[in-house]
Amino acid sequence: MQWLCDWLTAPPSFSILGFVVLAALCILGTIGFAVWVVLAREEPDVADAEALQRITARDESAAQHVHSELNGQTGRGRSTVTDRVR
């Protein structure tokens, strides 16, 4: 722990080389992140689009089931779906 006390009481002098290395790393990281964001795919593949359509249809079916069950429980309409959609 003596080294820590020595370093805190008399820190090393400013090093321009250390500053340049840290600045270069920050700039390279920023540029790398920007390139990664630009080159990242935004459009799903055809298989992904088909899977998304299946999932959306299943979610809409489940939502319709919940809606009809709630209507049936509150007396606002008949519950036409008898078994739970999964």
N, C-alpha and C positions, 0 to 999 in steps of 0.2 A: 504494500500500500504506500510505501514511501515514494514510489515513482509517481503515483497519482497526486500526492501532496506537492511534489516538486513541479509537476506539470501545471497544476493549478496556480501555484504561486509565481512561476516564471514560465508562461507558455512560450512555445517556439515562435520565432519571428514569422512574419507573413511570407509565404512562398508563392511566387508568381506561377511557378510550374504546377503546383498543386491546384491553384485557382484555375489555370488553363485546362488542366485535365478534368476537373469537375464540371467546368462550363462546357467542354466538348462532349462529355458524357450526357449532360442534360440536353444539349442540342441534338445529338444523335438519337437519343431516346424519343424526343419530340418528333423528329422527322420520321423515325421508324414507326411510331404510333400513327402518324398522319398517313403514311403510305399503307399501313395495314388497314386502316379504316377505309381508305379509298378503294383498295383492291378487294376488300371483303365482299363476298357474294351477298346480294340483297334479294335476288329472285330465287325462289325455291325451284328444285328440279321438278320434272313432270311427276315422278313418283311421290315427291313431297306434296305437290298440289293435289294429287288424287287422295293421298292420306288425309290432307286437310279437309277436303270435301266430305270424306267419310266421317271424320270426327265432327265436323259442323252439322252434318245431317243427324248424327247420333245425339248431339247436344240439343238440337232443335226438337228432336223427338222426346227426349227426356224433359225438356222444358214444357212441351205441350202436355205431357203426362202429369207433371206437377200442377200445371195450370188447371187441368180438368179435375184432378183430385181436390184441389182447393175449392174450385167452384162447387163440386159435389158436397164437400164438407160444410160449406157455408150456405148451401141451398140456393145458389145463384144459377145452377144448371145441373144437368145430369152428368155423372161421371161415365164417360163412354169407354175409357181405358180400364180394363179390369186387372191386368197383370203389369207388373213393374217392368219398365224398359231398361235394359242394361247395355 
